[in-house]
């Protein structure tokens, strides 16, 4: 188990930063609940992407190691 196995809850400070960024770049005013949900979803979306990237890298390593072993056998 590692830190990517559990959902991440952004701090109130980061939620406020998210709210300010949305206002500045998209001119959208979020309520406290909306900003909290949006920040949570964004952070955890990237958590899922990182988990997927790790799995892909591990699969590539296994594949490459298998190819190397096969080439040694011949």
Wavefront OBJ file of the C-alpha trace (Angstrom):
o trace
v 0.000 0.000 0.000
v 1.157 3.530 -0.702
v -0.256 7.010 -0.490
v -1.865 6.721 -3.927
v -4.164 3.950 -2.695
v -6.280 6.368 -0.668
v -8.313 9.403 -1.748
v -6.672 12.742 -1.030
v -8.589 15.551 0.675
v -7.245 19.010 -0.163
v -6.693 21.427 2.711
v -9.045 24.408 3.155
v -6.201 26.660 1.952
v -5.855 24.670 -1.284
v -9.633 24.677 -1.786
v -9.573 28.467 -1.516
v -6.693 28.629 -4.015
v -8.729 26.439 -6.376
v -11.715 28.780 -5.981
v -9.562 31.836 -6.744
v -8.021 30.177 -9.810
v -11.448 29.266 -11.164
v -12.595 32.852 -10.650
v -9.479 34.344 -12.234
v -9.194 32.061 -15.273
v -12.828 31.077 -15.923
v -14.802 33.842 -14.169
v -16.743 31.219 -12.209
v -17.812 31.777 -8.595
v -17.990 28.528 -6.646
v -19.725 28.085 -3.315
v -17.788 26.480 -0.462
v -19.266 23.071 -1.289
v -18.658 23.377 -5.014
v -15.057 24.512 -4.538
v -14.415 21.686 -2.083
v -15.898 19.089 -4.441
v -14.073 20.507 -7.472
v -10.697 20.574 -5.723
v -11.240 17.052 -4.360
v -12.183 15.717 -7.805
v -9.237 17.427 -9.502
v -6.655 16.169 -7.010
v -8.009 12.632 -7.098
v -8.227 12.630 -10.892
v -4.472 13.207 -10.962
v -4.027 10.541 -8.281
v -5.724 8.052 -10.613
v -3.545 9.188 -13.534
v -0.401 8.672 -11.450
v -1.554 5.172 -10.451
v -2.192 4.325 -14.092
v 1.232 5.659 -15.090
v 2.941 3.505 -12.453
v 1.073 0.408 -13.636
v 2.006 1.088 -17.266
v 5.668 1.604 -16.371
v 5.713 -1.624 -14.348
v 4.100 -3.518 -17.224
v 6.689 -2.154 -19.654
v 9.518 -3.201 -17.343
v 8.105 -6.742 -17.087
v 7.676 -6.923 -20.843
v 11.235 -5.728 -21.495
v 12.647 -8.158 -18.922
v 10.698 -11.006 -20.530
v 12.074 -10.089 -23.953
v 15.597 -9.999 -22.551
v 15.173 -13.439 -20.986
v 13.775 -14.871 -24.199
v 16.699 -13.473 -26.186
v 19.176 -15.079 -23.748
v 17.526 -18.500 -24.128
v 18.086 -18.638 -27.891
l 1 2 3 4 5 6 7 8 9 10 11 12 13 14 15 16 17 18 19 20 21 22 23 24 25 26 27 28 29 30 31 32 33 34 35 36 37 38 39 40 41 42 43 44 45 46 47 48 49 50 51 52 53 54 55 56 57 58 59 60 61 62 63 64 65 66 67 68 69 70 71 72 73 74
